[in-house]
Amino acid sequence: MKKGPIIGILAAVAAMSASALQIGDPMVDADTKMQGADGTTQSLSQLKGEKGTLVIFTCNKCPFVDAWQAVMVDLGNTYSKKGIGVVFVNSNDPSVKGDTLENMKAKAEKEGYQFAYLQDSTSDVARNFGAKKTPDVFLFDAAGKLVYQGAVGEGGRSVGDEIWLKDALEALVAGQKIENAQTKAVGCGIKFR
C-alpha cells in the first residue's frame, strides 16, 4: 500500500483543523466589502480602530452565541469607545433559519449594537480567517496583527468566570502583552455557503 496519498490526506485534514490565522499574522480580507445590517457596505479596513480591531464571527441563532450575547455586546459597545474597531460578522448561509440580513438588522437593533454587524455573503472571509465556530474571536492590534484568537471566555453554553476577551482587550488598550493569546473557540459550526 502506498503511503503518499494517505499522508497527503492527513496533511489536508490537519491544515483544515488549524486556524488559518496564527498569532502575529496580518488581518486578511481587510478590504472585502460586506453588507451591513444598517444598510451600508463596509470593509474591515474601514472599521478598524486606532488601537486595534475586534472581529467576532457570530450569527443570529446559536445557543452558544445566545449565552454570550450580552457579554459580547457589552464588550463591543464599551471598547468601541476606547479606540477598538468592533465588527460582528455573520458568515452563515442566509438560508439557515434566522440568518438573513433582515433578521441581522432586527437582532442588532434589539441587542443595542453600537458597532457594525456585517454579512459575509460568500463565507470566504470566515474561511480565510480560519473561523469555524460562532462565536469565534479575532483581535488585532493597531498594526493589524492578530494578538488574540479563540473564545470569548470560559464556558460553552453558559458564561464562566473568566472572560478572556475582556482581559485581551484591556491589555491591548493599555499597551501591554496579552498573556492568554489563544484559546479554543467553542460554539455552533459556521454554516458555510
C-alpha positions, 0 to 999 in steps of 0.5 A, a space after each residue: 500500500 502506498 503511503 503518499 496519498 494517505 499522508 497527503 490526506 492527513 496533511 489536508 485534514 490537519 491544515 483544515 483543523 488549524 486556524 488559518 490565522 496564527 498569532 502575529 499574522 496580518 488581518 486578511 480580507 481587510 478590504 472585502 466589502 460586506 453588507 451591513 445590517 444598517 444598510 451600508 457596505 463596509 470593509 474591515 479596513 474601514 472599521 478598524 480602530 486606532 488601537 486595534 480591531 475586534 472581529 467576532 464571527 457570530 450569527 443570529 441563532 446559536 445557543 452558544 452565541 445566545 449565552 454570550 450575547 450580552 457579554 459580547 455586546 457589552 464588550 463591543 459597545 464599551 471598547 468601541 469607545 476606547 479606540 477598538 474597531 468592533 465588527 460582528 460578522 455573520 458568515 452563515 448561509 442566509 438560508 439557515 433559519 434566522 440568518 438573513 440580513 433582515 433578521 441581522 438588522 432586527 437582532 442588532 437593533 434589539 441587542 443595542 449594537 453600537 458597532 457594525 454587524 456585517 454579512 459575509 455573503 460568500 463565507 470566504 472571509 470566515 474561511 480565510 480567517 480560519 473561523 469555524 465556530 460562532 462565536 469565534 474571536 479575532 483581535 488585532 492590534 493597531 498594526 493589524 496583527 492578530 494578538 488574540 484568537 479563540 473564545 470569548 471566555 470560559 464556558 460553552 453554553 453558559 458564561 464562566 468566570 473568566 472572560 478572556 476577551 475582556 482581559 485581551 482587550 484591556 491589555 491591548 488598550 493599555 499597551 501591554 502583552 496579552 498573556 492568554 493569546 489563544 484559546 479554543 473557540 467553542 460554539 455552533 459550526 459556521 454554516 458555510 455557503 
